[in-house]
Amino acid sequence: MERVKLDLWGYEVRTSSDSCISAIDSYYHQLNLPYQVVSIVSGALNDAA
């Protein structure tokens, strides 16, 4: 299920990361592998990211 992000005025917002996640999603579905998408804030990891 793909979530649609809306901006302040109600227009759909798509980013390059959305395209990557969609491609990975379809790949894992073809392989029937379980997975979970996790969002992290890389700034909170300092240089470890």
DSSP file (Angstrom, degrees, kcal/mol; ACC not computed):
  #  RESIDUE AA STRUCTURE BP1 BP2  ACC     N-H-->O    O-->H-N    N-H-->O    O-->H-N    TCO  KAPPA ALPHA  PHI   PSI    X-CA   Y-CA   Z-CA
    1    1 A M              0   0    0      0, 0.0     2,-0.5     0, 0.0     0, 0.0   0.000 360.0 360.0 360.0 127.1    0.0    0.0    0.0
    2    2 A E        -     0   0    0     20,-0.0     2,-0.3     2,-0.0    20,-0.0  -0.817 360.0-140.3-100.8 128.1    1.5    3.3   -1.0
    3    3 A R        -     0   0    0     -2,-0.5     2,-0.6     1,-0.0     0, 0.0  -0.647  11.5-140.3 -84.6 142.1    1.0    6.4    1.1
    4    4 A V        -     0   0    0     -2,-0.3     2,-0.4    10,-0.0    10,-0.1  -0.911  13.0-149.9-104.0 122.8    0.3    9.7   -0.7
    5    5 A K  E     -A   13   0A   0      8,-0.6     8,-3.1    -2,-0.6     2,-0.4  -0.753  11.0-159.1 -92.8 137.9    2.1   12.7    0.9
    6    6 A L  E     -A   12   0A   0     -2,-0.4     6,-0.2     6,-0.2     2,-0.0  -0.910   8.1-136.2-117.1 143.7    0.4   16.0    0.5
    7    7 A D    >   -     0   0    0      4,-2.6     3,-1.7    -2,-0.4     6,-0.1  -0.157  46.8 -78.1 -82.9-172.9    1.9   19.5    0.8
    8    8 A L  T 3  S+     0   0    0      1,-0.3    -1,-0.1     2,-0.1    -2,-0.0   0.778 132.7  45.7 -58.2 -29.9    0.4   22.4    2.7
    9    9 A W  T 3  S-     0   0    0      2,-0.1    -1,-0.3     0, 0.0    -3,-0.0   0.342 122.2-100.0-100.2   4.8   -2.0   23.1   -0.2
   10   10 A G  S <  S+     0   0    0     -3,-1.7     2,-0.3     1,-0.3    -2,-0.1   0.543  75.0 139.1  92.3   7.6   -3.1   19.5   -0.7
   11   11 A Y        -     0   0    0      1,-0.1    -4,-2.6    -5,-0.0    -1,-0.3  -0.622  60.4-101.7 -86.3 147.0   -0.9   18.7   -3.8
   12   12 A E  E     -A    6   0A   0     -2,-0.3     2,-0.5    -6,-0.2    -6,-0.2  -0.426  34.2-155.7 -67.8 136.4    0.8   15.3   -4.0
   13   13 A V  E     -A    5   0A   0     -8,-3.1    -8,-0.6    -2,-0.1     2,-0.4  -0.966  12.8-179.7-116.9 125.3    4.5   15.3   -3.1
   14   14 A R        -     0   0    0     -2,-0.5     2,-0.2   -10,-0.1   -10,-0.0  -0.982   4.3-169.6-124.8 138.4    6.8   12.6   -4.4
   15   15 A T     >  -     0   0    0     -2,-0.4     4,-1.4     1,-0.1     3,-0.3  -0.733  38.9-106.1-118.9 169.0   10.5   12.3   -3.7
   16   16 A S  H  > S+     0   0    0     -2,-0.2     4,-1.9     1,-0.2     5,-0.1   0.834 120.7  58.9 -65.0 -30.6   13.3   10.2   -5.1
   17   17 A S  H  > S+     0   0    0      1,-0.2     4,-2.6     2,-0.2    -1,-0.2   0.852 100.5  56.4 -67.1 -32.3   13.2    8.1   -2.0
   18   18 A D  H  > S+     0   0    0     -3,-0.3     4,-2.2     2,-0.2    -1,-0.2   0.906 107.2  48.9 -62.3 -41.1    9.5    7.3   -2.6
   19   19 A S  H  X S+     0   0    0     -4,-1.4     4,-2.0     2,-0.2    -2,-0.2   0.899 111.8  48.7 -64.9 -40.7   10.5    5.9   -6.1
   20   20 A C  H  X S+     0   0    0     -4,-1.9     4,-2.5     2,-0.2     5,-0.2   0.920 111.1  49.4 -64.9 -44.2   13.3    3.8   -4.5
   21   21 A I  H  X S+     0   0    0     -4,-2.6     4,-2.6     1,-0.2    -2,-0.2   0.889 110.1  51.7 -64.0 -38.7   11.0    2.5   -1.8
   22   22 A S  H  X S+     0   0    0     -4,-2.2     4,-2.1     2,-0.2    -1,-0.2   0.907 110.9  47.7 -63.6 -41.7    8.4    1.6   -4.5
   23   23 A A  H  X S+     0   0    0     -4,-2.0     4,-1.8     2,-0.2    -2,-0.2   0.919 114.4  45.6 -65.4 -43.8   11.0   -0.3   -6.6
   24   24 A I  H  X S+     0   0    0     -4,-2.5     4,-2.6     2,-0.2     5,-0.2   0.893 109.9  56.3 -66.0 -39.9   12.3   -2.2   -3.5
   25   25 A D  H  X S+     0   0    0     -4,-2.6     4,-2.0     1,-0.2    -2,-0.2   0.929 109.1  44.8 -57.2 -48.8    8.8   -3.0   -2.4
   26   26 A S  H  X S+     0   0    0     -4,-2.1     4,-1.9     2,-0.2    -1,-0.2   0.866 111.8  53.8 -66.8 -34.9    7.9   -4.6   -5.7
   27   27 A Y  H  X S+     0   0    0     -4,-1.8     4,-1.6     2,-0.2    -2,-0.2   0.943 110.8  44.7 -62.8 -49.1   11.2   -6.5   -5.7
   28   28 A Y  H  X>S+     0   0    0     -4,-2.6     5,-2.0     1,-0.2     4,-0.6   0.849 110.7  54.7 -66.9 -33.4   10.6   -8.0   -2.3
   29   29 A H  H ><5S+     0   0    0     -4,-2.0     3,-0.6    -5,-0.2    -1,-0.2   0.889 106.3  52.0 -65.7 -38.2    7.0   -8.8   -3.2
   30   30 A Q  H 3<5S+     0   0    0     -4,-1.9    -1,-0.2     1,-0.2    -2,-0.2   0.863 113.4  44.1 -64.5 -35.0    8.2  -10.8   -6.2
   31   31 A L  H 3<5S-     0   0    0     -4,-1.6    -1,-0.2    -5,-0.1    -2,-0.2   0.514 106.1-129.8 -86.5  -5.2   10.6  -12.8   -4.0
   32   32 A N  T <<5 +     0   0    0     -4,-0.6    -3,-0.2    -3,-0.6    -4,-0.1   0.868  55.2 150.7  56.5  39.4    7.9  -13.3   -1.3
   33   33 A L      < -     0   0    0     -5,-2.0    -1,-0.2     1,-0.0     2,-0.2  -0.850  45.9-124.0-101.6 136.3   10.4  -12.0    1.4
   34   34 A P        +     0   0    0      0, 0.0     2,-0.3     0, 0.0    -5,-0.0  -0.501  41.4 158.2 -75.0 148.2    9.1  -10.3    4.5
   35   35 A Y        -     0   0    0     -2,-0.2     2,-0.4     2,-0.0   -10,-0.0  -0.974  30.1-142.7-159.6 167.3   10.5   -6.8    5.2
   36   36 A Q        -     0   0    0     -2,-0.3     2,-0.5     2,-0.0     0, 0.0  -0.990  17.1-133.8-140.7 131.2    9.7   -3.6    7.1
   37   37 A V        -     0   0    0     -2,-0.4     2,-0.4     2,-0.0    -2,-0.0  -0.732  26.1-170.0 -85.2 127.6   10.4    0.0    5.9
   38   38 A V        -     0   0    0     -2,-0.5     2,-0.5     2,-0.0    -2,-0.0  -0.975  10.6-151.2-123.0 130.6   12.0    2.0    8.7
   39   39 A S        +     0   0    0     -2,-0.4     2,-0.3     2,-0.0    -2,-0.0  -0.870  18.4 179.7-100.8 130.9   12.6    5.8    8.6
   40   40 A I        -     0   0    0     -2,-0.5     2,-0.8     5,-0.0     3,-0.1  -0.915  31.5-124.7-125.5 155.7   15.5    7.2   10.5
   41   41 A V    >   -     0   0    0     -2,-0.3     3,-1.3     1,-0.2     4,-0.4  -0.878  20.1-162.9 -98.5 107.3   16.7   10.8   10.9
   42   42 A S  G >  S+     0   0    0     -2,-0.8     3,-1.2     1,-0.3     4,-0.3   0.773  84.7  66.3 -66.3 -25.5   20.3   10.6    9.9
   43   43 A G  G >  S+     0   0    0      1,-0.3     3,-1.0     2,-0.2    -1,-0.3   0.821  95.2  58.5 -63.3 -29.4   21.1   13.9   11.5
   44   44 A A  G <  S+     0   0    0     -3,-1.3    -1,-0.3     1,-0.2    -2,-0.2   0.666 100.6  57.1 -73.7 -15.2   20.5   12.2   14.9
   45   45 A L  G X  S-     0   0    0     -3,-1.2     3,-1.8    -4,-0.4    -1,-0.2   0.477  90.6-158.7 -92.7  -3.2   23.2    9.7   14.1
   46   46 A N  G X   -     0   0    0     -3,-1.0     3,-0.8    -4,-0.3    -1,-0.3  -0.375  67.8 -18.4  59.0-132.5   25.9   12.3   13.6
   47   47 A D  G 3  S+     0   0    0      1,-0.2    -1,-0.3     2,-0.1    -4,-0.1   0.527 121.8  85.1 -83.5  -5.2   28.8   10.9   11.6
   48   48 A A  G <         0   0    0     -3,-1.8    -1,-0.2     1,-0.3    -2,-0.2   0.740 360.0 360.0 -68.4 -21.6   27.8    7.3   12.2
   49   49 A A    <         0   0    0     -3,-0.8    -1,-0.3    -7,-0.3    -2,-0.1   0.502 360.0 360.0 -76.5 360.0   25.3    7.4    9.3
